[in-house]
Amino acid sequence: MSAPTNYLQMISTVTENGELRMELVEKELPAPKSDQVIVRVDATPINPSDHGVMFGMADIASSSHSDTGVSTVFSAPVSPQGMRVMKARMGQALPVGNEGAGTVVAAGDSDYAQSLMGKTVAVMGGGMYAQYRTVSAGMCLPLLEGDTAKDGASSFVNPLTALSMLETMRMDSHTALVHTAAASNLGQMLNRICKDDGVDLVNIVRSESQAAILKDLGAKYIVNSTDSDFMAQLTDAIHATGATLAFDATGGGQLASNILTAMEAAAARTPGAYSIYGSVAHKQVYIYGGLDTSPTTLSRGYGMAWGVGGWLLPNFLARAGEEVAARLRHRVATELKTTFASHYTDEISLAEALNSDIVKRYNAKVTGQKFLITPQKGL
């Protein structure tokens, strides 16, 4: 088992003429430093969080590709407004892919790096849409015996995000959660965690088919945002759970404001809770995704004890500290095939991930549809 001298990596570039390009480039693979390992990447998922670097503000509906195989080049036009937004990254060849898993094929001379030789590990190091990835040994999560790279490919982004939502809840003295886009892969994990940990969770979905997915998981509180009585259902569920913290994957529109409104209405049901300044309990919505790219609209009518802000996994882990992060990673490793199991509908090669027809499919972010890139396929 050894590492080659060169490898292919996917990069995304915004050009000066208003075009986004993604392609595979050949790079040199130097020997690892003392505390580094080289991982042969066998599986790496396409998460919604990857799309920002991959596509930015490009018009994917108008995209195309040229050539075939490892020479495939994906291109999409970028509007003048999009070019202004992405001015800072113009001309930069950005590696893509947040996480993945594979086999350690070379290691530096430190004891820990050497201990990982030949092992299957999960990595969250960026640039994972590649045949090989050189990373610090400390960034690797060794998988348990019998777990494959496919099992561990999604060990970080969704599992740690779901676990960190509960950690945020506890650290900030909340007792229950509201989650949007709740039938997603992450949402399903969050339901399993909350069920195991005895935490009430209000799930907001957009269709009956999504509601059915969560019902099959045993979710107790499910509300459909397309129902005519959505706000009444949401207020009832929040009153029943006492939820004062929400994580919103959509970002745009009025959903965050509607959640705060429902929280305030639920609080007002408590006798003696009335105040001209609203309820005393702090109500918080964290936006952690951008499924809706329209502006976030707040229609203030929920008193003065509220907040809306952004939430990002790396920022939270830095705040929580290494002891918490290690505890969460350990739980992911031990529950990889149960609580944190990911299911993929499509497995594609690096070259296929640049095919515009396939890009349009995974860019649609359809609930229940998840793509896995297998970088060693077809090469």
Secondary structure in CASP SS format (residue, H / E / C, confidence):
PFRMAT SS
TARGET T0000
AUTHOR 0000-0000-0000
METHOD secondary structure of the structure
MODEL  1
M C 1.00
S C 1.00
A C 1.00
P C 1.00
T C 1.00
N E 1.00
Y E 1.00
L E 1.00
Q E 1.00
M E 1.00
I E 1.00
S E 1.00
T E 1.00
V E 1.00
T C 1.00
E C 1.00
N C 1.00
G C 1.00
E E 1.00
L E 1.00
R E 1.00
M E 1.00
E E 1.00
L E 1.00
V E 1.00
E E 1.00
K E 1.00
E E 1.00
L C 1.00
P C 1.00
A C 1.00
P C 1.00
K C 1.00
S C 1.00
D C 1.00
Q E 1.00
V E 1.00
I E 1.00
V E 1.00
R E 1.00
V E 1.00
D E 1.00
A E 1.00
T E 1.00
P E 1.00
I C 1.00
N C 1.00
P H 1.00
S H 1.00
D H 1.00
H H 1.00
G H 1.00
V H 1.00
M H 1.00
F H 1.00
G C 1.00
M C 1.00
A E 1.00
D C 1.00
I H 1.00
A H 1.00
S H 1.00
S C 1.00
S E 1.00
H E 1.00
S E 1.00
D C 1.00
T C 1.00
G H 1.00
V H 1.00
S H 1.00
T C 1.00
V E 1.00
F E 1.00
S E 1.00
A E 1.00
P E 1.00
V E 1.00
S C 1.00
P H 1.00
Q H 1.00
G H 1.00
M H 1.00
R H 1.00
V H 1.00
M C 1.00
K H 1.00
A H 1.00
R H 1.00
M E 1.00
G C 1.00
Q C 1.00
A C 1.00
L E 1.00
P E 1.00
V C 1.00
G C 1.00
N C 1.00
E E 1.00
G E 1.00
A E 1.00
G E 1.00
T E 1.00
V E 1.00
V E 1.00
A E 1.00
A E 1.00
G C 1.00
D C 1.00
S C 1.00
D H 1.00
Y H 1.00
A H 1.00
Q H 1.00
S H 1.00
L C 1.00
M C 1.00
G C 1.00
K C 1.00
T E 1.00
V E 1.00
A E 1.00
V E 1.00
M E 1.00
G C 1.00
G C 1.00
G C 1.00
M C 1.00
Y C 1.00
A E 1.00
Q C 1.00
Y E 1.00
R E 1.00
T E 1.00
V E 1.00
S E 1.00
A H 1.00
G H 1.00
M H 1.00
C E 1.00
L E 1.00
P E 1.00
L C 1.00
L C 1.00
E C 1.00
G C 1.00
D C 1.00
T C 1.00
A H 1.00
K H 1.00
D H 1.00
G H 1.00
A C 1.00
S C 1.00
S C 1.00
F C 1.00
V H 1.00
N H 1.00
P H 1.00
L H 1.00
T H 1.00
A H 1.00
L H 1.00
S H 1.00
M H 1.00
L H 1.00
E H 1.00
T H 1.00
M H 1.00
R H 1.00
M H 1.00
D C 1.00
S C 1.00
H C 1.00
T C 1.00
A C 1.00
L E 1.00
V E 1.00
H E 1.00
T E 1.00
A C 1.00
A C 1.00
A C 1.00
S C 1.00
N H 1.00
L H 1.00
G H 1.00
Q H 1.00
M H 1.00
L H 1.00
N H 1.00
R H 1.00
I H 1.00
C H 1.00
K H 1.00
D H 1.00
D H 1.00
G C 1.00
V C 1.00
D C 1.00
L E 1.00
V E 1.00
N E 1.00
I E 1.00
V E 1.00
R C 1.00
S C 1.00
E H 1.00
S H 1.00
Q H 1.00
A H 1.00
A H 1.00
I H 1.00
L H 1.00
K H 1.00
D H 1.00
L C 1.00
G C 1.00
A C 1.00
K C 1.00
Y E 1.00
I E 1.00
V E 1.00
N E 1.00
S C 1.00
T C 1.00
D C 1.00
S C 1.00
D C 1.00
F H 1.00
M H 1.00
A H 1.00
Q H 1.00
L H 1.00
T H 1.00
D H 1.00
A H 1.00
I H 1.00
H H 1.00
A H 1.00
T H 1.00
G C 1.00
A C 1.00
T C 1.00
L E 1.00
A E 1.00
F E 1.00
D E 1.00
A C 1.00
T C 1.00
G E 1.00
G E 1.00
G E 1.00
Q C 1.00
L H 1.00
A H 1.00
S H 1.00
N H 1.00
I H 1.00
L H 1.00
T H 1.00
A H 1.00
M H 1.00
E H 1.00
A H 1.00
A H 1.00
A H 1.00
A C 1.00
R C 1.00
T C 1.00
P C 1.00
G C 1.00
A C 1.00
Y C 1.00
S C 1.00
I C 1.00
Y C 1.00
G C 1.00
S C 1.00
V C 1.00
A C 1.00
H C 1.00
K E 1.00
Q E 1.00
V E 1.00
Y E 1.00
I E 1.00
Y C 1.00
G C 1.00
G C 1.00
L C 1.00
D E 1.00
T E 1.00
S E 1.00
P E 1.00
T E 1.00
T C 1.00
L C 1.00
S C 1.00
R C 1.00
G C 1.00
Y C 1.00
G C 1.00
M C 1.00
A C 1.00
W E 1.00
G E 1.00
V E 1.00
G E 1.00
G E 1.00
W C 1.00
L C 1.00
L H 1.00
P H 1.00
N H 1.00
F H 1.00
L H 1.00
A H 1.00
R H 1.00
A H 1.00
G C 1.00
E H 1.00
E H 1.00
V H 1.00
A H 1.00
A H 1.00
R H 1.00
L H 1.00
R H 1.00
H H 1.00
R H 1.00
V H 1.00
A H 1.00
T H 1.00
E C 1.00
L C 1.00
K C 1.00
T C 1.00
T C 1.00
F C 1.00
A C 1.00
S C 1.00
H C 1.00
Y C 1.00
T C 1.00
D E 1.00
E E 1.00
I E 1.00
S C 1.00
L C 1.00
A C 1.00
E H 1.00
A H 1.00
L H 1.00
N C 1.00
S H 1.00
D H 1.00
I H 1.00
V H 1.00
K H 1.00
R H 1.00
Y H 1.00
N H 1.00
A C 1.00
K C 1.00
V C 1.00
T C 1.00
G C 1.00
Q C 1.00
K C 1.00
F E 1.00
L E 1.00
I E 1.00
T C 1.00
P C 1.00
Q C 1.00
K C 1.00
G C 1.00
L C 1.00
END
